[in-house]
Amino acid sequence: MNYFTDIPHHIDDNIVSVVEIPRGSNAKYEYNTKFGFFELDRCLITAMNYPANYGFIPQTLGEDGDPLDCIIFTDVPLQCGTVVTGKAIAVLKMTDKGIRDDKILIVPKFNKRYNDYKEIKREYLEVYADFFQNYKNLTSKNVTVYGWSNRNVANKIITKSVTRFEKRINL
């Protein structure tokens, strides 16, 4: 089974996401969409760890040509390869090397408390934004974080990324 092509991007009204990097890790794992396995991409050389579980939404392509990235909001680290269904409540808009590289904020479906990113403590959102602004500082990568946008913007980005994926598959 290939997590990228065989798992749907939605189940019922829920967005599907796949964990690549557990919260607290400084190892950057990336799913190899061609061969269907998780591989170590690099280890962060900054004194930072991923502040949240991080992964991708299957059957999507972001503007950077990779599966659409997501931040999965939980209190605990999740294992690499865990599938999480939930709702998109925001997007962290950013670019990496001048190319759009947005991060969708997903809240698991069992968590009924959050329906809007403004309900989450501002400190969490600031930590996530700061992490992505600075985690590549020592590798001279050019990352710009523009800030958070609401669920409507997030869902439009997801829809466009699904269309981009479908166009690539139908070639």
Secondary structure, 3 states (H helix, E strand, C coil): CCCCCCCCCEECCEEEEEEEECCCCCEEEEEECCCCEEEEEEECCCCCCCCCEEEEECCCCCCCCCCEEEEECCCCCCCCCCEEEEEEEEEEEEEECCEECCEEEEEECCCCCCCCHHHCCHHHHHHHHHHHHHCCHHHCCCEEEEEEEEHHHHHHHHHHHHHHHHHHHCC
